[in-house]
Amino acid sequence: RPRVLSGIQPTAGSFHLGNYLGAVRQWVALQEAHDAFYCVVDLHAITVEQDPKVLRQNTRVSAAQLLALGIDPDRATLFVQSHVPEHAQLGWVMQCLTGFGEASRMTQFKDKSARQEQSVGVGLFTYPILQAADILLYQAHYVPVGEDQRQHLELTRDLATRFNSRYGKTFRLPEPYIVKDTAKIFDLQDPTSKMSKSVPGGVVELLEDPKRSAKKIRSAVTDTGREILFDAENKPGVSNLLTIYSALTGRTVESLVADYDGKGYGDLKKDLGEVFTEWVTPVQQRVKTYLDDVASLDKILARGAERAREVAAGTLRRTYDKIGFVLPE
Ligand code: TYM
């Protein structure tokens, strides 16, 4: 079975609708026919300052959300990145392979460091290189992510190619798995920029009170005119709402447009608020159930880490050998 790997940061606690529609929804679908590895990337989270208590809690909250959203720990390997030390170890090897200029071209670093108020750490700079290690350790065929991760995937492929040509074939070149329709969910208050936890505005959080979400949806910025049409260029606000509506209900955008013919933006937004509430309410209940039994949750994660380590340790050992390290007996 083809291998899949992806990761999500625990930084914010709650995932937002962009995380779910852009990535996690695909994780759930892919676990059926693929050998899937999904991790909560706590090593990545500390590239900006974290309160230890909050980080520990948010890591569990993230794992609980993945389970509540449909990740099945009997099918997929669900784990916490820091439980598998090979990530940091291969990360170092990859750092030694990356050009300074190459790392400097990462646009997400430029955005994040520009927004950062405290001093910017070196870890934020080398962040995509650790991400490459995450992927290459598992010899993943596909990496399901949103559009914003495309450049990091290109770096990953470049590093794998470089390593392979220098030391002999070691890593598989992973393909990004990006579902076009939902690859970029936009902010409800600014439908020209992506929904993002680091730019709070019109961000719909999965764990907030659904009443609050419905209100955010009702007050989403829409466009001039009054017709409900999908036109990402000229009607980014309405188009974003249609994308979300379609993804949550499984209905096509065309059928929604036909249904809302003659109705107004207000109707669409009110209905979408209800659709979201209905979808998210049982998810929230399941999250709560997982968090009420932390011992069982931690056990699921321990089992995942054990499975992940079996694969990761093998890749790291082969890598060390190729490099010319004396392998410990
Ligand atoms: P993170 O935690 O920022 O986001 C998790 C996933 O959500 C996607 N996403 C979106 N998709 C559509 N529309 C949006 N508005 C939106 N916002 C976020 C992201 O593309 C991502 O797929 N660097 C990664 C985490 C990571 C990783 C990895 C991913 C670490 N190691 C290895 C894949 C493979 C990140 O910061 O994701």
Residues whose N, C-alpha, C, O or C-beta is under 5 A from the ligand:
A	BS01	TYM	L5 S6 G7 I8 Q9 G18 N19 G22 A23 V41 Q131 D134 P144 V145 G146 E147 D148 Q149 T182 A183 K184 I185 K194 M195
